[in-house]
């Protein structure tokens, strides 16, 4: 039996920066605390996989930094593009003007943006959830945005790559909430795609989801664990 610890990146700079793909100060702290927790577990890690985003790499780097301060190290990371997050946020902004014409709640956001006003974080998050629900149901899409089905297939390929480690191995996997939820859903054979989306929204920054695997079979051991975040103020999800 092998184990893969899927780690959601630390809190990024959502709504507070022009570059979301950047850890915020709390995100760095969450990642460093994760490194301390991993050091205390004294895990024998056989492989490390890191998604393609800056926030994935920065989370991994913070963990490595803390381990190094304690005389510990990890294997060289393998960059795995298949661990990228879905592009739901891009879909939202591409479709928002059109969908706003038929949805009163979305219309208010479109009007605010037309006036040059910045929508509130709650409004943006609400729009994101409303639009992505329709997206995963296959009701809407955009030719420039990867489909939800393609995203799920991509994460499945990442899992296939991890499986090649063989038996009795331990891997760390640094990625985003959508990919963690997709992997957990695959291990549970969840077929309701909206439920997979719900799982992704429930994931905390810096959380650990532990999956085991033997051959092609995956199983769920723990989901969305944050044993390293004893300060509840650091338990965040956006």
Residue frames relative to the residue before (quaternion, step in Angstrom):
aa qw qx qy qz dx dy dz
X 1.0000 0.0000 0.0000 0.0000 0.00 0.00 0.00
X 0.1436 -0.7779 0.6079 0.0687 3.58 -0.94 0.92
X 0.2465 -0.7701 0.5773 0.1135 3.56 -1.25 0.49
X 0.0834 -0.7657 0.6361 0.0457 3.54 -1.07 0.84
X 0.2054 -0.7623 0.6045 0.1062 3.55 -0.78 1.06
X 0.1746 -0.7861 0.5893 0.0655 3.56 -0.39 1.29
X 0.1056 -0.8204 0.5620 -0.0057 3.56 -0.57 1.22
X 0.2929 -0.7239 0.5938 0.1937 3.55 -0.79 0.99
X 0.5669 -0.6237 0.4211 0.3351 3.56 -0.97 0.85
X 0.6073 -0.5436 0.4343 0.3834 3.55 -1.27 0.37
X 0.7213 -0.4425 0.3083 0.4346 3.54 -1.29 0.31
X 0.2613 -0.7685 0.5672 0.1392 3.54 -0.78 1.06
X 0.6573 -0.5536 0.3660 0.3572 3.56 -1.30 -0.07
X 0.1099 0.8301 -0.5358 0.1086 3.58 0.99 0.82
X 0.8696 0.1013 -0.1152 0.4694 3.53 -1.08 0.98
X 0.7341 0.4006 -0.2447 0.4906 3.61 1.20 -0.13
X 0.7634 0.2483 -0.1419 0.5792 3.57 1.26 0.08
X 0.5206 -0.6101 0.4853 0.3483 3.56 -1.23 0.41
X 0.7259 0.3503 -0.2126 0.5524 3.58 1.26 -0.30
X 0.2486 -0.7862 0.5487 0.1383 3.57 -0.18 1.27
X 0.6815 0.5116 -0.2872 0.4375 3.57 1.03 -0.80
X 0.5559 0.5428 -0.3971 0.4884 3.53 0.70 1.18
X 0.4269 -0.6986 0.4991 0.2838 3.61 -0.75 0.94
X 0.3777 -0.6807 0.5833 0.2317 3.52 -1.13 0.78
X 0.6894 -0.4489 0.3323 0.4612 3.64 -1.19 0.15
X 0.6555 0.4722 -0.3453 0.4777 3.67 0.89 -0.70
X 0.6219 0.5545 -0.3418 0.4347 3.58 1.08 -0.68
X 0.6255 0.5158 -0.3275 0.4852 3.55 1.07 -0.74
X 0.6606 0.5087 -0.3106 0.4565 3.57 0.93 -0.89
X 0.6275 0.5287 -0.3344 0.4635 3.60 0.96 -0.83
X 0.6820 0.5006 -0.2846 0.4508 3.56 0.93 -0.93
X 0.6506 0.5014 -0.3166 0.4745 3.57 1.02 -0.76
X 0.6369 0.5084 -0.3300 0.4765 3.58 1.03 -0.71
X 0.6007 0.5417 -0.3476 0.4743 3.56 1.11 -0.66
X 0.6349 0.5290 -0.3248 0.4600 3.57 1.00 -0.82
X 0.6498 0.5146 -0.3143 0.4627 3.58 1.00 -0.81
X 0.6435 0.5157 -0.3156 0.4694 3.56 1.02 -0.83
X 0.6544 0.5051 -0.3171 0.4648 3.59 0.92 -0.88
X 0.6204 0.5412 -0.3444 0.4512 3.58 1.03 -0.74
X 0.6765 0.4951 -0.2965 0.4574 3.57 0.95 -0.85
X 0.6392 0.5235 -0.3324 0.4548 3.60 1.12 -0.53
X 0.2020 -0.8126 0.5159 0.1809 3.56 1.25 -0.51
X 0.1470 0.8184 -0.5370 0.1421 3.57 0.91 0.95
X 0.3252 -0.6892 0.6050 0.2307 3.55 -1.13 0.66
X 0.0835 -0.8343 0.5450 0.0023 3.57 0.04 1.31
X 0.2645 -0.8006 0.5257 0.1132 3.55 -0.77 1.09
X 0.8103 0.0192 0.0175 0.5854 3.60 1.12 -0.56
X 0.1533 -0.7618 0.6241 0.0815 3.53 -1.22 0.62
X 0.0807 -0.7802 0.6199 0.0202 3.56 -0.88 1.01
X 0.0855 -0.8080 0.5829 -0.0035 3.56 -0.86 1.01
X 0.4591 -0.6841 0.5018 0.2634 3.54 -0.90 0.95
X 0.6510 -0.5962 0.3335 0.3308 3.59 -1.24 0.35
X 0.5970 0.6081 -0.3652 0.3747 3.60 1.19 -0.25
X 0.6407 -0.5338 0.3984 0.3819 3.53 -1.25 0.54
X 0.6653 0.5185 -0.3083 0.4399 3.59 0.93 -0.88
X 0.5962 0.5394 -0.3574 0.4752 3.59 1.16 -0.55
X 0.6913 0.4825 -0.2727 0.4636 3.55 0.85 -1.04
X 0.6613 0.5139 -0.3162 0.4456 3.59 0.95 -0.82
X 0.6159 0.5269 -0.3435 0.4744 3.58 1.08 -0.67
X 0.6532 0.5039 -0.2995 0.4792 3.56 0.94 -0.91
X 0.6690 0.5156 -0.3080 0.4379 3.60 0.88 -0.92
X 0.6352 0.5204 -0.3339 0.4629 3.59 1.03 -0.74
X 0.6283 0.5227 -0.3269 0.4746 3.57 1.03 -0.79
X 0.6632 0.5072 -0.3020 0.4601 3.59 0.88 -0.96
X 0.6331 0.5512 -0.3241 0.4364 3.57 1.00 -0.86
X 0.6781 0.4760 -0.2877 0.4805 3.58 0.92 -0.90
X 0.6407 0.5186 -0.3298 0.4602 3.59 0.94 -0.83
X 0.6499 0.5251 -0.3197 0.4469 3.58 0.95 -0.88
X 0.6365 0.5354 -0.3336 0.4437 3.59 1.04 -0.72
X 0.7218 0.3804 -0.2247 0.5327 3.55 1.30 -0.35
X 0.5867 -0.6280 0.3442 0.3781 3.53 1.25 0.46
X 0.5826 0.5650 -0.3694 0.4527 3.57 1.20 0.51
X 0.1162 -0.7989 0.5877 0.0534 3.56 -1.21 0.44
X 0.3263 -0.7044 0.5915 0.2179 3.53 -1.38 0.17
X 0.6079 -0.5166 0.4283 0.4245 3.59 -1.21 0.28
X 0.6315 -0.5118 0.4090 0.4147 3.56 -1.23 0.40
X 0.4466 -0.7218 0.4545 0.2702 3.62 -0.81 0.95
X 0.2888 -0.7032 0.6217 0.1888 3.52 -1.25 0.61
X 0.3027 -0.7474 0.5629 0.1813 3.57 -0.67 1.08
X 0.0559 -0.8158 0.5748 -0.0314 3.56 -0.65 1.16
X 0.3182 -0.7889 0.4936 0.1809 3.62 -0.15 1.26
X 0.5969 0.5933 -0.3600 0.4025 3.58 1.13 -0.61
X 0.6303 0.5363 -0.3314 0.4530 3.61 1.25 -0.27
X 0.3833 0.7259 -0.4886 0.2956 3.59 1.23 0.24
X 0.5481 -0.5933 0.4792 0.3434 3.55 -1.27 0.50
X 0.5548 -0.5534 0.4766 0.3985 3.58 -1.24 0.28
X 0.4575 -0.7014 0.4844 0.2533 3.57 -1.23 0.39
X 0.1140 0.8422 -0.5164 0.1049 3.56 0.99 0.86
X 0.6461 0.5309 -0.3379 0.4319 3.58 0.98 -0.78
X 0.6243 0.5202 -0.3367 0.4757 3.60 1.07 -0.70
X 0.6219 0.5441 -0.3323 0.4548 3.55 1.02 -0.81
X 0.6272 0.5564 -0.3360 0.4291 3.57 0.95 -0.89
X 0.7335 0.4306 -0.2545 0.4603 3.58 0.74 -1.00
X 0.6276 0.5243 -0.3451 0.4606 3.60 1.14 -0.50
X 0.7730 0.3690 -0.1835 0.4824 3.59 0.99 -0.82
X 0.4694 0.7243 -0.4244 0.2736 3.58 1.21 -0.41
X 0.6683 0.4972 -0.3415 0.4354 3.65 0.77 -0.80
X 0.6791 0.4811 -0.2906 0.4721 3.58 0.98 -0.85
X 0.7035 0.4668 -0.2735 0.4608 3.57 0.83 -0.96
X 0.5786 0.6048 -0.3725 0.4007 3.57 1.14 -0.57
X 0.6010 0.5808 -0.3578 0.4165 3.58 1.14 -0.54
X 0.7757 0.3304 -0.1738 0.5089 3.59 1.14 -0.54
X 0.7180 0.3693 -0.2242 0.5457 3.58 1.30 -0.12
X 0.4029 -0.7555 0.4574 0.2402 3.63 -0.37 1.19
X 0.6569 0.5160 -0.3273 0.4416 3.60 0.96 -0.80
X 0.6739 0.4674 -0.2898 0.4934 3.56 1.02 -0.77
X 0.5817 0.6034 -0.3693 0.4014 3.58 1.11 -0.67
X 0.6312 0.5453 -0.3349 0.4382 3.58 1.02 -0.75
X 0.6480 0.5075 -0.3155 0.4722 3.57 1.03 -0.77
X 0.6384 0.5255 -0.3217 0.4613 3.56 0.98 -0.87
X 0.6577 0.5132 -0.3083 0.4572 3.57 0.94 -0.88
X 0.6467 0.5175 -0.3190 0.4607 3.58 0.98 -0.83
X 0.6641 0.4971 -0.3039 0.4686 3.57 0.95 -0.85
X 0.6276 0.5384 -0.3311 0.4546 3.60 1.07 -0.74
X 0.6703 0.4797 -0.2889 0.4870 3.58 1.14 -0.64
X 0.5383 -0.6217 0.4037 0.4009 3.56 1.26 -0.21
X 0.4887 0.6492 -0.4385 0.3839 3.56 1.27 0.18
X 0.4025 -0.6894 0.5474 0.2513 3.55 -1.19 0.59
X 0.4185 -0.7073 0.5006 0.2719 3.62 -0.65 1.04
X 0.5438 -0.6118 0.4568 0.3484 3.56 -1.13 0.60
X 0.6366 -0.5230 0.3882 0.4130 3.61 -1.16 0.43
X 0.6450 0.5201 -0.3307 0.4519 3.61 0.98 -0.78
X 0.6465 0.5115 -0.3245 0.4638 3.59 1.01 -0.77
X 0.6528 0.5094 -0.3139 0.4646 3.57 0.95 -0.87
X 0.6678 0.4956 -0.3021 0.4660 3.58 0.92 -0.91
X 0.6410 0.5258 -0.3236 0.4560 3.57 1.01 -0.79
X 0.6535 0.5018 -0.3073 0.4762 3.56 0.98 -0.85
X 0.6217 0.5544 -0.3298 0.4443 3.55 1.00 -0.86
X 0.6976 0.4731 -0.2792 0.4600 3.58 0.84 -0.96
X 0.6554 0.5148 -0.3229 0.4485 3.60 0.93 -0.83
X 0.7146 0.4544 -0.2652 0.4610 3.56 0.87 -0.94
X 0.6846 0.4857 -0.3109 0.4458 3.61 0.88 -0.84
X 0.5645 0.5677 -0.4013 0.4451 3.61 1.11 -0.44
X 0.6670 0.4779 -0.3028 0.4847 3.56 0.93 -0.83
X 0.6158 0.5682 -0.3330 0.4325 3.56 1.10 -0.75
X 0.7069 0.4532 -0.2838 0.4630 3.60 0.80 -0.96
X 0.6346 0.5084 -0.3364 0.4750 3.58 1.20 -0.43
X 0.5033 -0.6777 0.4070 0.3489 3.58 1.27 -0.10
X 0.4411 0.7154 -0.4419 0.3136 3.59 1.25 0.26
X 0.7967 0.1173 -0.0431 0.5913 3.58 1.11 -0.66
X 0.0971 0.7786 -0.6171 0.0599 3.53 -1.29 0.34
X 0.2214 -0.7503 0.6038 0.1530 3.55 -1.32 0.00
X 0.5495 -0.6626 0.4019 0.3124 3.55 -0.91 0.92
X 0.6964 0.4647 -0.2748 0.4728 3.59 1.16 -0.49
X 0.6869 0.4411 -0.2646 0.5134 3.58 1.31 -0.06
X 0.5218 -0.6328 0.4830 0.3065 3.56 -0.91 0.96
X 0.4432 -0.6942 0.4943 0.2782 3.59 -0.88 0.88
X 0.6404 -0.5131 0.4015 0.4069 3.54 -1.28 0.36
X 0.6421 0.5258 -0.3262 0.4526 3.60 0.96 -0.86
X 0.6546 0.5007 -0.3152 0.4706 3.59 1.00 -0.80
X 0.6135 0.5447 -0.3390 0.4606 3.57 1.08 -0.73
X 0.6638 0.4981 -0.3101 0.4638 3.59 0.87 -0.93
X 0.6530 0.5081 -0.3146 0.4652 3.59 0.98 -0.82
X 0.6321 0.5388 -0.3292 0.4493 3.58 1.06 -0.75
X 0.6584 0.4901 -0.3118 0.4786 3.60 0.92 -0.85
X 0.6062 0.5487 -0.3521 0.4555 3.57 1.08 -0.69
X 0.6362 0.5135 -0.3327 0.4700 3.60 1.04 -0.70
X 0.6110 0.5345 -0.3509 0.4667 3.59 1.06 -0.68
X 0.6519 0.5096 -0.3126 0.4664 3.56 0.97 -0.84
X 0.6190 0.5369 -0.3367 0.4639 3.58 1.05 -0.74
X 0.6407 0.5165 -0.3251 0.4658 3.58 1.04 -0.75
X 0.6518 0.5173 -0.3156 0.4560 3.59 0.96 -0.86
X 0.6174 0.5731 -0.3344 0.4226 3.57 1.03 -0.81
X 0.6094 0.5847 -0.3637 0.3930 3.61 1.06 -0.63
X 0.4644 0.6688 -0.4549 0.3607 3.61 1.24 -0.09
X 0.4222 -0.7064 0.4672 0.3233 3.57 1.10 -0.66
X 0.7178 -0.4721 0.3248 0.3956 3.54 -1.33 -0.13
X 0.8252 0.2922 -0.1948 0.4424 3.52 -1.28 0.49
X 0.5381 0.6277 -0.3930 0.4025 3.60 1.18 0.49
X 0.2146 -0.7396 0.6208 0.1467 3.54 -1.34 0.39
X 0.0506 -0.8087 0.5859 -0.0143 3.56 -0.83 1.05
X 0.2442 -0.7064 0.6391 0.1816 3.53 -1.26 0.55
X 0.0966 -0.8026 0.5887 0.0003 3.57 -0.86 1.02
X 0.1174 -0.8116 0.5716 0.0280 3.60 -0.45 1.23
X 0.2058 0.7900 -0.5370 0.2127 3.56 -0.50 1.20
X 0.5981 -0.5647 0.4354 0.3659 3.58 -1.23 -0.48
X 0.7381 -0.4582 0.2784 0.4095 3.53 -1.33 0.31
X 0.6631 0.5216 -0.3227 0.4290 3.58 0.88 -0.88
X 0.6735 0.4877 -0.2963 0.4699 3.57 0.96 -0.85
X 0.6207 0.5232 -0.3440 0.4720 3.60 1.03 -0.74
X 0.6728 0.4948 -0.3000 0.4610 3.58 0.88 -0.95
X 0.6456 0.5215 -0.3256 0.4530 3.58 0.97 -0.83
X 0.6569 0.5013 -0.3093 0.4707 3.60 0.98 -0.84
X 0.6596 0.4959 -0.3117 0.4710 3.59 0.93 -0.87
X 0.6506 0.5154 -0.3180 0.4583 3.58 0.97 -0.83
X 0.6321 0.5230 -0.3335 0.4645 3.58 1.01 -0.76
X 0.6615 0.5099 -0.3157 0.4502 3.58 0.97 -0.82
X 0.7206 0.4031 -0.2270 0.5164 3.60 1.19 -0.58
X 0.3739 -0.7413 0.4655 0.3066 3.58 1.33 -0.09
X 0.2150 0.7687 -0.5607 0.2203 3.57 0.92 0.97
X 0.1763 -0.8275 0.5296 0.0604 3.57 -0.65 1.12
X 0.5855 0.5476 -0.3701 0.4694 3.58 1.27 -0.24
X 0.3321 -0.7970 0.4681 0.1880 3.59 -0.25 1.26
X 0.6016 0.5443 -0.3710 0.4519 3.60 1.10 -0.53
X 0.6175 0.5313 -0.3451 0.4662 3.58 1.09 -0.60
X 0.6037 0.5353 -0.3559 0.4716 3.59 1.09 -0.65
X 0.6348 0.5200 -0.3190 0.4742 3.57 1.01 -0.83
X 0.6325 0.5297 -0.3260 0.4616 3.59 0.99 -0.84
X 0.6287 0.5344 -0.3344 0.4554 3.58 0.99 -0.81
X 0.6586 0.5170 -0.3194 0.4438 3.58 0.94 -0.85
X 0.6704 0.4992 -0.3057 0.4560 3.60 0.99 -0.76
X 0.6549 0.5281 -0.3162 0.4384 3.59 1.15 -0.47
X 0.5720 0.6460 -0.3702 0.3443 3.59 1.20 -0.40
X 0.3669 -0.7272 0.5461 0.1960 3.54 -1.00 0.94
X 0.5628 -0.5691 0.4710 0.3710 3.56 -1.22 0.48
X 0.8255 0.1945 -0.1649 0.5035 3.55 -0.94 0.93
X 0.4484 0.7128 -0.4464 0.3025 3.58 1.23 0.14
X 0.3469 -0.7225 0.5716 0.1758 3.52 -1.34 0.48
X 0.0365 -0.7607 0.6481 0.0053 3.55 -0.90 1.01
X 0.1829 -0.8265 0.5298 0.0525 3.56 -0.46 1.24
X 0.0333 -0.7876 0.6147 -0.0270 3.55 -0.70 1.18
X 0.1975 -0.7577 0.6024 0.1547 3.56 -1.09 0.64
X 0.0692 -0.8085 0.5839 0.0237 3.55 -1.19 0.47
X 0.0315 -0.7414 0.6703 0.0070 3.48 -1.26 0.72
X 0.7974 -0.0156 -0.0228 0.6028 3.57 -0.40 1.14
X 0.7812 -0.2755 0.2272 0.5121 3.58 -0.76 -1.04
X 0.5870 0.5894 -0.3756 0.4085 3.62 1.21 -0.08
X 0.1251 -0.7852 0.6053 0.0369 3.53 -0.94 1.02
X 0.0626 -0.7875 0.6119 0.0395 3.55 -1.17 0.61
X 0.4053 -0.7066 0.5303 0.2351 3.56 -1.21 0.55
X 0.1854 -0.7806 0.5896 0.0929 3.58 -0.86 1.00
X 0.7819 -0.0783 0.0732 0.6141 3.58 0.83 -0.98
X 0.1644 -0.7855 0.5909 0.0828 3.56 -1.19 0.57
X 0.8792 0.0399 -0.0216 0.4743 3.56 -1.01 0.92
X 0.2871 0.7834 -0.5023 0.2270 3.59 1.03 0.76
X 0.0636 -0.7956 0.6021 0.0208 3.58 -1.07 0.77
X 0.0517 0.8441 -0.5324 0.0370 3.64 0.70 0.98
X 0.6538 0.5289 -0.3000 0.4503 3.58 1.21 -0.46
X 0.6781 0.4754 -0.2843 0.4830 3.61 1.23 -0.35
X 0.0178 -0.8376 0.5451 -0.0317 3.56 0.35 1.26
X 0.6202 0.4660 -0.3334 0.5357 3.58 1.27 -0.32
X 0.3738 -0.7657 0.4782 0.2129 3.58 -0.37 1.24
X 0.5710 0.5998 -0.3791 0.4128 3.58 1.19 -0.40
X 0.6828 0.4628 -0.2813 0.4904 3.56 1.25 -0.36
X 0.5378 0.5819 -0.4210 0.4414 3.60 1.25 0.13
X 0.1281 0.8020 -0.5587 0.1681 3.55 -0.17 1.36
X 0.2361 -0.7959 0.5430 0.1268 3.55 -1.20 0.42
X 0.7063 0.3948 -0.2703 0.5217 3.64 1.21 -0.02
